[in-house]
Amino acid sequence: MNKQLRYLFMAAILVCLSAFLFACGGDEEEAEADAESNDASSDEGGDFSKLVVGTDATYAPMESMDDSGEIVGIDIDIVEAIAEAVDVEVEFKNIGWEPLFPAVDSGEVDFAVSSITITDERSENYDFTDPYYVANQLILVPEDSDLSSFDELEDKRVSVQINTTGHIVVQDLLGETSPDILAAETMPLAISEMLNGNADAAVGDNSTVNEYIKNNPDAAVKEVEDDSFEKEYYGLMVKKGNTELLDLLNEGIEKIKEDGTLEEITGIELE
Ligand code: ARG
């Protein structure tokens, strides 16, 4: 073989070799991409074997942190029962209340459970499952308060958890930008504002207000009910358009409604 031919031959081998290596690399990348799409942050049409569930674990008895830092509560039990019914795994992440909504948008979490009331406004940007829990607002006041109805709060200072339905009803009464509304980051902080005397009343979901009274028998507070509060229904919240996940969750809700598990967990009848 003359020199020129030998070079040509070697060059051909090199070309083949690099093409081969390139193909292998491609395979690896594909494998990596496959592995990624299998992880928890499954998107629309993704793999639902493990779902990341976001929450604001400051809302006992629905969702809170126990002493060992585990996220526990009625909502958590409900989601676990749903997951079991449709054979998927779930992992809970404490995101906080306000960041929870963008976390659903970005896919940081697959869906949210957080005593979230299904409202028309929220339904414009998110999809909600069928309702799994019914609640209403409740007013918490100092024991010596003579407040007897929601309307009487009109010229009072009221604390709420920011951007909750409690915040919205109080805004409807006092005005959207009223300086007399103290919008705290969490419900326990809203209750503290009332206990400190910064607010005359705190308004929040009955589940959590009742739990506060139960856990703090010595606190000088009482609750005021008002029939004018509308019933609120909680739903699981998914990214708008993620119908595949929505259908799966609804299937689970349907199952645990039918077999009595849901009522067993919540102790309340939905309809
Ligand atoms: N039900 C109310 C709402 O949807 C309050 C929910 C607050 N939940 C929580 N985990 N902080 O606005």
Boltz pocket constraint, residues with backbone or C-beta under 6 A from the ligand:
constraints:
  - pocket:
      binder: B
      contacts: [[A, 55], [A, 56], [A, 57], [A, 58], [A, 59], [A, 63], [A, 97], [A, 113], [A, 114], [A, 115], [A, 116], [A, 117], [A, 118], [A, 161], [A, 163], [A, 164], [A, 165], [A, 166], [A, 187], [A, 205], [A, 232]]
      max_distance: 6.0
